[in-house]
Amino acid sequence: MEPGSWHGEDYHLGVWVRPRASREGVAGLRGQDLCIALNAPPVEGAANRALIRFLARELGLAKNRVELVSGEHARNKRLCLKKISKEALRDFFVRWGVATNHT
């Protein structure tokens, strides 16, 4: 099961954010959402900015191609990864040890 779904060339990703973590990275799956630990606190959008920066860096995307769709003030978030290649997404999941059926 994937933590998201394809919408044309875009991938909508469900994320559960763990702010104020000692180490940043993907911490597995939480239900159907990707659990991501961030150093930033959940204050004044800092965790949201850190999440976008982390995903853009790890996926090789420009920050403006990672859009927060919902969950601005919640731990559960939905992001749109614009025009991402299936290979880049698959490599990201493999690198972080997230098993998927068909990316």
Buried (B, 14 or more C-beta within 10 A) or exposed (E): EBBBEBEEEBBBBBBBBBBEBEEBEBBBBBEEBBBBBBBBEBEEEBBBBBBBBBBBEBBEBEEEBBBBEEBEEEBEBBBBBBEBEEEBBEBBBEEBEBEBEEB
